[in-house]
Amino acid sequence: MLGALFVGVALGGCGDPSGEMQGEGGEGVGGAAPQVGGGGQAPSEGGAASGGGGEGGSGPLDTIAMDLMSAGAPAYAGSGSASQPEAASDMDHGTAWNGHAPDWLAFDLSAKPEGERQAVLVAWNAPHAPDFIPASPFDGMAVPVDFVIETNAAAGGGAPPADGWVSVAEISGNDRGAGEHLVQMSGASWIRMRVSSSTDASGAVAIDLGVYAAPHGATDGWLFMGDSITFMTMMYAFSDLPELVHASRDDRFPHVIDAAIGGTSTTTALDSIADTLEGYPGRYVVLAYGTNDHPNSFAMETLVQTVLDHGKIPVVPHMPWSTERLTEGVEINAMIDALYVAYPEIVKGPDLWSVFEDRTDLIPQGDVHPNAEGQEVLRGAWADSMAGIP
């Protein structure tokens, strides 16, 4: 069922070099972005690369590893065993905790060092959401709308405590299909997400939930903006990108948000980037555009400036090779090379042109979208690039 939900959305879009929107809606959607409140904020990580940085790339970055403390942690839910709370932390993107608001999901993190249970990133993904900012809610989307993040200092090793819960974040009117929230655990053993309403009339909610040690902020949080190539490749339920990075760097397990929209170009992204970045605490913002662009209207520089103005690090790859974009693709990638020099704050993404050049077995003749094998190759290229950051 999950695959059927995504297929129609993923394929609409990227193949039109005119840069016109196709079928996705594309615009940033109104509604309040998730806001972190209640308890104290985790310390800001600043968002900018430190050090100088030579031609065509950023300099050394601060420590970015965030221990995924919730991986395999004991999980509990208000709905009982039928709600499969362990599915929220089992590292399988194709499974999720299924509850019915009002409901809650809790992790016992007492086995983790107290030093890691201080400032944390609580990150969730709703695998049935069609986009990062869905155009409108519908039954079956199962996205939390109003929820509270709470901690508890009671000892772990048993059932969740009945009382003593302290609110550290309160989110109202959420309109996102995924979220990251920096909160203070202050050494508590327990953390839970208590959902009071969802997008579904029945109150159904389905999420994966991760809790990361984040002493310097959301330093390994990645938000991928782009067109349908990125959208279909990075869909949460089917993407193994964090696991690929972890396989190369066992100290790393990034949290990834797929905020790409089919059919978009750098020009149309200008209309949605402010909404997309609102409330996002992560460090990195990927700008994977070009296939729907033309050189005379390529607005990547403005997107880069917008990301920098938000205190984040822009990550820009070369656009991928395809038989449909041979001439303009070379020109656009030359423009990206010039931006690497003009903006040393940019982190270079993978050279997707070289990765796919003449590989019609991965991007078929007459198409711009990678096939299933090509999508895995694309994720592998991103994993190599991400794992290469100090």
C-alpha positions as CSV (number, residue, x, y, z in Angstrom):
1,M,0.0,0.0,0.0
2,L,2.8,2.4,0.8
3,G,4.4,2.0,-2.6
4,A,1.1,2.6,-4.3
5,L,0.7,5.8,-2.4
6,F,4.1,7.2,-3.5
7,V,4.4,6.1,-7.1
8,G,2.0,8.6,-8.6
9,V,3.5,11.5,-6.7
10,A,7.1,10.6,-7.5
11,L,6.9,10.5,-11.2
12,G,5.1,13.7,-11.8
13,G,7.4,16.5,-12.7
14,C,11.1,16.5,-13.4
15,G,11.1,15.6,-17.1
16,D,10.1,19.0,-18.4
17,P,13.2,21.2,-19.1
18,S,11.0,24.2,-19.4
19,G,10.9,24.4,-15.6
20,E,7.1,24.6,-15.4
21,M,5.5,22.9,-12.5
22,Q,3.7,19.6,-13.2
23,G,1.1,18.2,-11.0
24,E,2.8,18.6,-7.7
25,G,1.3,21.9,-6.6
26,G,4.8,23.0,-5.6
27,E,4.1,26.2,-3.8
28,G,4.9,26.6,-0.1
29,V,1.8,25.9,1.8
30,G,0.4,28.2,4.5
31,G,0.0,27.2,8.2
32,A,2.3,27.6,11.1
33,A,5.6,25.8,11.0
34,P,6.4,23.6,14.0
35,Q,7.7,25.8,16.9
36,V,9.8,24.5,19.8
37,G,8.6,25.8,23.1
38,G,8.1,24.8,26.7
39,G,11.5,23.7,28.0
40,G,14.8,25.4,27.2
41,Q,16.2,25.3,23.7
42,A,19.2,23.3,22.9
43,P,22.3,25.4,22.3
44,S,22.5,26.8,18.7
45,E,25.1,25.2,16.5
46,G,25.5,28.4,14.5
47,G,25.0,26.8,11.2
48,A,28.1,28.1,9.5
49,A,31.2,26.3,8.4
50,S,34.2,27.1,10.5
51,G,37.7,27.7,9.0
52,G,38.6,29.2,5.7
53,G,38.0,26.8,2.9
54,G,39.9,26.7,-0.3
55,E,38.7,27.2,-3.8
56,G,35.5,25.3,-4.6
57,G,34.6,24.0,-1.1
58,S,34.1,24.7,2.5
59,G,36.7,24.5,5.2
60,P,36.6,22.1,8.3
61,L,33.4,21.9,10.2
62,D,32.7,21.5,13.9
63,T,31.9,18.0,15.2
64,I,28.7,16.9,13.4
65,A,28.2,13.3,14.7
66,M,24.9,12.8,16.6
67,D,24.4,9.5,18.4
68,L,21.1,8.0,17.5
69,M,20.2,7.0,21.0
70,S,16.8,5.6,20.3
71,A,18.0,2.9,17.9
72,G,16.6,-0.3,19.3
73,A,15.7,1.4,22.6
74,P,12.8,0.0,24.6
75,A,9.6,1.6,23.2
76,Y,6.1,1.9,24.7
77,A,2.9,3.3,23.6
78,G,-0.5,4.3,25.0
79,S,-2.3,2.0,22.6
80,G,-0.7,-1.1,23.9
81,S,1.2,-3.8,22.0
82,A,-1.1,-3.6,18.9
83,S,0.3,-0.2,18.0
84,Q,3.9,-1.7,17.5
85,P,5.8,1.0,19.4
86,E,9.1,-0.8,18.6
87,A,8.5,-0.1,14.9
88,A,9.3,3.5,15.5
89,S,12.9,2.7,16.4
90,D,13.6,-0.5,14.6
91,M,15.7,1.2,11.8
92,D,13.3,-0.1,9.2
93,H,12.0,2.8,7.2
94,G,9.1,0.8,5.9
95,T,7.5,0.3,9.3
96,A,6.1,2.9,11.7
97,W,4.3,3.2,15.0
98,N,0.6,3.3,14.4
99,G,-1.5,5.0,17.1
100,H,-4.8,6.9,17.4
101,A,-4.7,10.4,19.0
102,P,-4.9,11.1,21.8
103,D,-1.9,8.7,22.1
104,W,1.7,8.6,23.0
105,L,5.0,7.0,22.1
106,A,7.8,6.7,24.7
107,F,11.5,5.6,24.7
108,D,13.5,4.4,27.7
109,L,17.0,5.9,27.1
110,S,18.3,5.1,30.6
111,A,21.0,2.8,29.1
112,K,22.6,5.7,27.3
113,P,25.3,7.8,29.1
114,E,23.8,10.7,31.0
115,G,26.1,13.0,29.2
116,E,24.3,12.2,25.9
117,R,20.9,12.7,27.5
118,Q,21.2,16.5,27.7
119,A,20.5,18.5,24.6
120,V,18.8,16.2,22.1
121,L,17.2,16.3,18.6
122,V,13.8,14.7,18.4
123,A,13.2,13.8,14.8
124,W,10.1,12.2,13.3
125,N,8.9,11.2,9.9
126,A,5.4,10.4,8.8
127,P,5.9,7.8,6.0
128,H,2.4,8.3,4.5
129,A,2.7,12.0,4.0
130,P,3.0,12.7,0.2
131,D,5.3,15.8,0.6
132,F,7.3,17.6,3.3
133,I,4.6,20.4,3.2
134,P,1.4,18.6,2.0
135,A,-1.0,20.7,0.0
136,S,-3.9,19.7,2.2
137,P,-4.5,17.0,4.9
138,F,-6.4,13.8,4.0
139,D,-7.4,10.6,5.8
140,G,-4.6,8.1,5.5
141,M,-1.8,10.7,5.8
142,A,-1.6,10.1,9.6
143,V,0.5,13.1,10.4
144,P,0.6,14.5,13.9
145,V,-0.9,18.1,14.1
146,D,-0.8,19.0,17.8
147,F,1.7,17.2,20.0
148,V,3.9,17.7,23.0
149,I,7.4,16.3,23.7
150,E,8.0,15.4,27.3
151,T,10.8,14.0,29.5
152,N,10.8,12.1,32.8
153,A,13.5,11.7,35.3
154,A,12.2,8.4,36.7
155,A,14.4,5.3,36.6
156,G,14.3,3.3,33.5
157,G,14.2,-0.5,33.1
158,G,10.5,-1.0,33.4
159,A,7.2,0.3,32.3
160,P,6.9,4.1,31.6
161,P,6.1,6.2,34.7
162,A,2.5,7.3,35.1
163,D,3.3,10.8,36.3
164,G,6.2,13.2,36.6
165,W,6.3,14.1,32.9
166,V,7.7,17.5,32.0
167,S,6.9,19.3,28.8
168,V,10.0,20.5,26.8
169,A,8.3,21.3,23.5
170,E,4.8,22.1,22.4
171,I,3.8,22.0,18.7
172,S,0.5,23.3,17.5
173,G,-0.9,23.3,14.0
174,N,1.9,21.3,12.4
175,D,1.7,21.3,8.6
176,R,4.9,19.2,7.9
177,G,5.3,15.6,7.0
178,A,8.5,15.4,9.0
179,G,10.0,17.4,11.9
180,E,13.1,18.1,13.9
181,H,12.9,19.6,17.4
182,L,15.8,20.6,19.6
183,V,15.0,20.1,23.3
184,Q,16.7,19.6,26.6
185,M,16.5,16.2,28.3
186,S,18.7,17.4,31.2
187,G,19.8,13.8,31.9
188,A,16.2,12.4,32.1
189,S,15.8,8.7,31.4
190,W,12.6,8.9,29.4
191,I,11.3,10.9,26.5
192,R,7.9,10.7,24.8
193,M,5.9,12.3,22.1
194,R,2.2,12.8,23.1
195,V,-0.1,13.4,20.2
196,S,-3.4,15.1,20.8
197,S,-4.6,15.4,17.1
198,S,-3.7,14.3,13.6
199,T,-4.6,15.0,10.0
200,D,-7.0,12.0,10.0
201,A,-10.6,12.3,11.2
202,S,-10.1,9.1,13.1
203,G,-7.0,10.4,14.9
204,A,-4.7,7.9,13.2
205,V,-1.1,8.7,13.4
206,A,1.9,6.9,11.9
207,I,5.5,7.9,12.6
208,D,9.1,6.8,12.9
209,L,10.8,8.6,15.8
210,G,14.4,9.2,16.5
211,V,16.2,10.8,19.4
212,Y,19.8,12.0,18.8
213,A,22.3,13.3,21.2
214,A,22.8,16.9,20.0
215,P,25.3,18.7,22.2
216,H,26.1,21.2,19.5
217,G,22.6,21.3,17.9
218,A,21.2,19.5,14.8
219,T,24.7,19.2,13.3
220,D,23.9,16.1,11.2
221,G,20.5,17.2,10.1
222,W,20.0,17.3,6.3
223,L,17.1,18.9,4.4
224,F,17.0,17.9,0.7
225,M,15.4,20.4,-1.6
226,G,15.2,19.6,-5.3
227,D,13.0,18.3,-8.1
228,S,11.4,14.9,-8.7
229,I,14.8,13.2,-9.1
230,T,15.6,14.0,-5.5
231,F,12.0,13.5,-4.3
232,M,11.6,10.0,-5.6
233,T,15.1,9.0,-4.6
234,M,15.0,10.3,-1.0
235,M,11.5,9.3,0.0
236,Y,11.8,8.3,3.6
237,A,10.0,4.9,3.4
238,F,12.3,3.7,0.7
239,S,15.6,5.5,1.3
240,D,18.6,3.9,2.9
241,L,20.8,7.0,2.8
242,P,21.4,7.3,6.6
243,E,22.4,3.7,6.8
244,L,24.8,4.1,3.8
245,V,26.5,7.0,5.6
246,H,26.6,5.0,8.8
247,A,28.2,2.1,6.9
248,S,31.1,4.4,5.9
249,R,31.3,6.3,9.2
250,D,30.1,4.4,12.2
251,D,30.0,7.6,14.3
252,R,27.5,9.1,11.9
253,F,23.7,8.5,11.5
254,P,22.3,11.6,9.8
255,H,18.7,12.6,9.9
256,V,17.4,13.3,6.4
257,I,14.2,15.2,5.4
258,D,13.0,14.8,1.8
259,A,11.7,18.3,1.0
260,A,12.0,18.0,-2.8
261,I,9.0,18.7,-5.1
262,G,8.5,17.3,-8.5
263,G,8.7,19.7,-11.4
264,T,10.5,22.4,-9.6
265,S,13.5,24.5,-10.8
266,T,15.6,27.1,-9.0
267,T,13.2,29.7,-10.2
268,T,10.1,28.1,-8.7
269,A,12.0,27.1,-5.6
270,L,12.4,30.8,-4.8
271,D,8.7,30.8,-4.0
272,S,8.9,28.0,-1.5
273,I,12.3,28.1,0.1
274,A,11.4,30.5,3.0
275,D,8.4,28.3,4.0
276,T,10.6,25.2,3.7
277,L,13.3,26.5,5.9
278,E,11.0,28.0,8.5
279,G,11.5,26.2,11.9
280,Y,14.2,23.9,10.5
281,P,17.0,23.5,13.0
282,G,19.3,21.3,11.0
283,R,22.7,22.3,9.7
284,Y,22.6,21.3,6.0
285,V,20.3,22.3,3.1
286,V,20.8,20.5,-0.1
287,L,19.9,22.4,-3.3
288,A,19.6,19.7,-6.0
289,Y,18.3,21.6,-9.0
290,G,19.2,22.0,-12.6
291,T,17.3,19.4,-14.6
292,N,14.3,21.7,-15.0
293,D,16.4,24.9,-15.4
294,H,17.8,26.9,-18.3
295,P,21.1,28.7,-18.0
296,N,19.6,32.2,-18.6
297,S,17.2,31.8,-15.6
298,F,19.3,29.6,-13.2
299,A,18.7,31.1,-9.8
300,M,21.0,28.9,-7.7
301,E,22.9,31.9,-6.4
302,T,19.8,33.4,-4.8
303,L,18.9,30.1,-3.2
304,V,22.4,29.8,-1.8
305,Q,22.2,33.3,-0.4
306,T,18.8,32.5,1.2
307,V,20.2,29.4,2.9
308,L,23.2,31.4,4.2
309,D,20.8,34.1,5.4
310,H,19.0,31.5,7.5
311,G,22.3,30.5,9.1
312,K,22.5,27.1,7.3
313,I,25.1,25.5,5.1
314,P,24.1,25.1,1.4
315,V,25.1,21.8,-0.3
316,V,25.1,22.0,-4.0
317,P,25.7,19.0,-6.3
318,H,26.3,19.0,-10.0
319,M,23.1,18.2,-11.9
320,P,22.9,14.6,-13.2
321,W,23.7,13.6,-16.7
322,S,20.9,12.5,-19.0
323,T,20.4,12.2,-22.8
324,E,17.8,15.0,-22.6
325,R,20.0,17.6,-21.0
326,L,23.4,17.2,-22.7
327,T,24.0,20.8,-23.8
328,E,22.3,22.9,-21.1
329,G,23.5,20.5,-18.4
330,V,27.1,21.3,-19.2
331,E,26.4,25.0,-19.0
332,I,24.5,24.8,-15.7
333,N,27.2,22.7,-14.1
334,A,29.8,25.3,-15.2
335,M,27.7,27.9,-13.4
336,I,27.7,25.7,-10.3
337,D,31.5,25.4,-10.5
338,A,31.6,29.2,-10.5
339,L,29.4,29.3,-7.4
340,Y,31.8,27.0,-5.6
341,V,34.5,29.6,-6.1
342,A,32.4,32.6,-5.3
343,Y,30.8,31.1,-2.2
344,P,33.4,29.0,-0.3
345,E,30.7,28.4,2.3
346,I,29.0,26.0,-0.1
347,V,29.7,22.3,0.6
348,K,30.2,20.4,-2.7
349,G,27.6,17.7,-3.2
350,P,28.4,14.7,-5.5
351,D,29.3,15.2,-9.2
352,L,26.1,13.6,-10.4
353,W,27.0,14.4,-14.0
354,S,30.1,12.2,-13.8
355,V,28.2,9.5,-11.8
356,F,25.6,9.0,-14.5
357,E,27.4,10.0,-17.7
358,D,26.6,7.6,-20.5
359,R,24.8,5.3,-18.0
360,T,21.6,4.7,-19.9
361,D,21.3,1.6,-17.8
362,L,20.7,3.9,-14.8
363,I,18.9,6.9,-16.5
364,P,17.2,5.4,-19.6
365,Q,17.5,7.1,-23.0
366,G,14.8,9.8,-23.3
367,D,14.3,10.1,-19.6
368,V,15.8,12.3,-16.8
369,H,14.8,10.1,-13.9
370,P,17.0,7.4,-12.5
371,N,15.4,3.9,-12.5
372,A,15.4,1.9,-9.2
373,E,19.1,0.9,-9.7
374,G,20.0,4.5,-10.6
375,Q,18.3,5.8,-7.4
376,E,20.4,3.4,-5.3
377,V,23.5,4.7,-7.2
378,L,22.4,8.3,-6.5
379,R,22.0,7.6,-2.8
380,G,25.4,6.0,-2.7
381,A,26.9,9.0,-4.3
382,W,25.3,11.2,-1.7
383,A,26.4,8.9,1.1
384,D,30.0,9.1,-0.1
385,S,29.8,12.9,-0.2
386,M,28.2,13.2,3.2
387,A,30.6,10.7,4.9
388,G,33.5,12.7,3.5
389,I,32.7,15.7,5.7
390,P,35.0,15.8,8.7
